[in-house]
Structures are given as structure tokens and as C-alpha cells.
């Protein structure tokens, strides 16, 4: 929530959690980010998926988190998203999590953008 607020410059309270549901939501009740946690064979897995500029159509092939796909939104629909959004959003996450960039591990090569 803090990373999104810092990145967009939107006022605090624009992004929030919802009782009984996972992820990050807008005040309008749209889901903009998903958070996942799993444990398999004594190993924990966790991640976050942020909808920034992606096509939301594939959500209509599934039931995201058991919800109506129309509930999903993306950052591009809320604010102007600059061409260099990825490194800026990464920096916002790093700052919000109070970790140094040397502690982060990035995959080799470009990340896919849908």
C-alpha cells in the first residue's frame, strides 16, 4: 500500500485492504494487487502481483481469488503511467520495505510486460 501511494502520489487511503479478502484494493472496491502465500514440503513461497499496464482480459478465464473478474483493475486506469514505470515502482517497493537494492535479487533479462 505504501509503495503504491509513494509511486502514484495519490493521497493516503486511496489503496487499502478489505476485511476477509487478500490483496490491495482501491477505495472504489477494485482489486489492483494480489498477494499469495503457500507452504509446500516445509518451504514457504510468497509473492505479490501488481496490475500496472497488463491486459485484464485473461482474468475472465478464471475466477481471481474466487471473485468476479470485473473486480480487477490496473494502475494505468487510475493514473498516468510513465514509460519508465517498472524501475520507479521497484524503487517504491524497496523504499516501502526498507531494504537496500543489494538485498534484492532480480531475474536475468527483461521481465515480460503484458
Buried (B, 14 or more C-beta within 10 A) or exposed (E): BBBBBBBBEBEEEBBEEEEEEBBBBBEEEBBBBBBEEEEEEEEEEEEEEBBBBBEBEEBEEEEBBEBEBEBBBBBBEBBEBEEEBBEEBBBBBBEBEEEEEEEEEEEEEEEEEE
